[in-house]
């Protein structure tokens, strides 16, 4: 499982686990699974999707970045709202 944080300037929107993530990078969508290589990506505008044992959670995000290191994913965004 991936440990995921979704953070905006106003609040932490999500802190927990997910089995997969699909994020809107500035140049297209990027998918993250367990064991993904370390990476950084600039985010564009779109829907961030987190899938796990509790189902799927969706957030509208605008700008920011995504970091993956050792199955820990941090999404820091300029604006975010739960869908």
C-alpha positions as CSV (number, residue, x, y, z in Angstrom):
1,X,0.0,0.0,0.0
2,X,1.0,3.6,-0.6
3,X,1.0,6.1,2.2
4,X,-0.7,9.3,0.8
5,X,-1.0,12.9,1.9
6,X,-3.1,15.5,0.0
7,X,-2.3,18.9,1.2
8,X,-3.5,22.4,0.2
9,X,-2.6,25.7,1.8
10,X,-5.9,25.6,3.8
11,X,-5.9,22.1,5.1
12,X,-4.8,18.5,4.8
13,X,-7.6,16.9,2.7
14,X,-6.4,13.3,3.0
15,X,-4.0,11.3,5.1
16,X,-4.1,7.5,4.7
17,X,-3.4,4.6,2.4
18,X,-4.2,3.8,-1.2
19,X,-3.4,1.0,-3.6
20,X,-3.2,3.3,-6.6
21,X,-3.2,6.9,-7.5
22,X,-4.0,8.7,-10.8
23,X,-2.9,12.4,-10.8
24,X,-3.3,15.2,-13.4
25,X,0.3,16.1,-14.2
26,X,0.8,19.3,-16.2
27,X,1.3,17.3,-19.4
28,X,-1.1,14.4,-18.9
29,X,-2.1,11.9,-16.3
30,X,0.4,9.9,-14.2
31,X,-0.4,6.6,-12.4
32,X,1.3,5.5,-9.2
33,X,1.4,1.9,-7.8
34,X,3.3,0.3,-5.0
35,X,7.0,0.1,-5.8
36,X,7.0,3.1,-8.1
37,X,10.4,4.7,-8.7
38,X,11.1,8.0,-6.9
39,X,9.8,10.9,-8.9
40,X,8.5,14.5,-8.8
41,X,5.8,15.8,-11.1
42,X,4.2,19.2,-11.6
43,X,0.4,19.1,-11.3
44,X,-2.0,20.7,-13.7
45,X,-5.7,21.1,-13.2
46,X,-7.9,18.0,-13.0
47,X,-9.1,15.1,-10.9
48,X,-6.8,13.3,-8.4
49,X,-8.1,9.7,-7.9
50,X,-7.1,7.5,-4.9
51,X,-8.2,3.9,-5.0
52,X,-8.0,1.6,-2.0
53,X,-9.9,-0.9,0.1
54,X,-12.5,1.7,1.1
55,X,-13.3,2.5,-2.6
56,X,-12.2,5.5,-4.6
57,X,-11.8,9.1,-3.4
58,X,-11.6,12.0,-5.8
59,X,-10.3,15.5,-5.4
60,X,-10.3,18.4,-7.9
61,X,-6.7,19.9,-7.8
62,X,-5.2,22.9,-9.4
63,X,-1.4,23.2,-9.6
64,X,1.3,22.2,-7.2
65,X,3.4,19.0,-7.2
66,X,3.4,15.3,-6.5
67,X,6.4,13.5,-4.9
68,X,6.9,9.7,-4.7
69,X,9.6,8.2,-2.4
70,X,9.6,4.7,-0.9
71,X,5.8,4.2,-1.3
72,X,5.1,7.6,0.3
73,X,3.2,10.0,-1.9
74,X,2.8,13.6,-1.1
75,X,0.4,15.8,-3.2
76,X,0.9,19.5,-2.4
77,X,-1.6,21.6,-4.4
78,X,-2.4,25.2,-4.7
79,X,-6.2,24.5,-4.6
80,X,-8.1,21.3,-3.8
81,X,-11.6,20.2,-3.1
82,X,-13.1,16.8,-2.4
83,X,-15.5,15.6,-5.1
